[in-house]
Amino acid sequence: MAKTFKYRVCQVQMARVTFVNGLWQGLQIQEGIDQTQLYNSCPMVWEYLDSAGRDGWELVATAEQAVSYGPEVANMTSMIFLKKEFKQD
Protein backbone atom coordinates (compact mmCIF):
# COMPACT_ATOMS: atom_id res chain seq x y z
CA MET A 1 0.00 0.00 0.00
CA ALA A 2 1.26 3.49 -0.83
CA LYS A 3 2.25 5.79 2.00
CA THR A 4 -0.04 8.70 2.79
CA PHE A 5 1.14 11.97 4.33
CA LYS A 6 -0.37 14.97 6.09
CA TYR A 7 1.24 18.37 5.50
CA ARG A 8 1.62 21.62 7.42
CA VAL A 9 2.40 24.90 5.67
CA CYS A 10 3.69 27.35 8.28
CA GLN A 11 4.26 31.08 7.92
CA VAL A 12 7.09 32.54 10.01
CA GLN A 13 7.27 36.26 10.84
CA MET A 14 9.77 37.83 13.24
CA ALA A 15 11.06 34.34 14.23
CA ARG A 16 7.54 33.25 15.25
CA VAL A 17 5.20 30.75 13.62
CA THR A 18 2.16 32.91 12.95
CA PHE A 19 -0.01 30.71 10.72
CA VAL A 20 -0.25 26.94 10.18
CA ASN A 21 -2.39 25.86 7.24
CA GLY A 22 -3.99 29.31 7.33
CA LEU A 23 -4.87 29.27 11.04
CA TRP A 24 -3.51 31.97 13.37
CA GLN A 25 -1.27 30.47 16.10
CA GLY A 26 -1.41 33.22 18.72
CA LEU A 27 -3.98 34.99 20.86
CA GLN A 28 -7.29 35.82 19.30
CA ILE A 29 -7.31 39.38 18.00
CA GLN A 30 -8.95 41.66 20.53
CA GLU A 31 -9.70 45.34 20.33
CA GLY A 32 -7.02 47.37 22.07
CA ILE A 33 -4.27 44.73 21.87
CA ASP A 34 -1.15 45.84 20.01
CA GLN A 35 0.65 43.93 17.26
CA THR A 36 3.66 43.19 19.46
CA GLN A 37 1.46 41.33 21.94
CA LEU A 38 -0.18 39.39 19.11
CA TYR A 39 3.13 38.30 17.57
CA ASN A 40 4.65 37.51 20.97
CA SER A 41 1.77 35.14 21.66
CA CYS A 42 2.84 32.93 18.73
CA PRO A 43 5.44 30.21 19.30
CA MET A 44 9.08 30.85 18.43
CA VAL A 45 10.02 28.85 15.33
CA TRP A 46 12.47 26.57 17.18
CA GLU A 47 9.90 25.89 19.91
CA TYR A 48 7.29 25.06 17.27
CA LEU A 49 9.64 22.73 15.37
CA ASP A 50 10.72 20.99 18.58
CA SER A 51 7.10 20.38 19.58
CA ALA A 52 6.04 19.28 16.09
CA GLY A 53 9.04 16.92 15.87
CA ARG A 54 8.00 15.23 19.11
CA ASP A 55 4.59 14.67 17.49
CA GLY A 56 6.15 12.99 14.45
CA TRP A 57 6.29 15.93 12.03
CA GLU A 58 9.44 16.44 9.97
CA LEU A 59 10.69 19.56 8.20
CA VAL A 60 10.84 18.93 4.44
CA ALA A 61 11.36 22.39 2.89
CA THR A 62 11.68 26.12 3.52
CA ALA A 63 11.07 29.17 1.33
CA GLU A 64 11.05 32.96 1.47
CA GLN A 65 7.98 34.86 0.30
CA ALA A 66 7.44 38.55 -0.38
CA VAL A 67 4.15 39.81 1.06
CA SER A 68 2.65 43.09 -0.08
CA TYR A 69 -0.09 45.01 1.71
CA GLY A 70 -0.41 47.76 -0.85
CA PRO A 71 2.03 49.94 -2.76
CA GLU A 72 3.94 51.17 0.30
CA VAL A 73 3.98 48.25 2.75
CA ALA A 74 5.79 45.00 1.99
CA ASN A 75 7.94 42.52 3.86
CA MET A 76 9.47 39.08 3.59
CA THR A 77 8.13 36.05 5.41
CA SER A 78 9.56 32.58 5.70
CA MET A 79 7.54 29.50 4.93
CA ILE A 80 8.31 26.12 6.44
CA PHE A 81 6.77 22.88 5.24
CA LEU A 82 6.35 19.81 7.43
CA LYS A 83 5.02 16.33 6.73
CA LYS A 84 3.90 13.39 8.81
CA GLU A 85 3.06 9.90 7.66
CA PHE A 86 -0.63 9.22 8.04
CA LYS A 87 -1.32 5.72 9.33
CA GLN A 88 -4.46 4.30 7.79
CA ASP A 89 -6.30 1.61 9.70
Secondary structure by P-SEA (a helix, b strand, c coil): ccccbbbbbbbbccccccccccccccccccccccaaaaaaacccaaaaaaaaaaacccccccbbbbbbccccccbbbbbbbbbbbbbcc
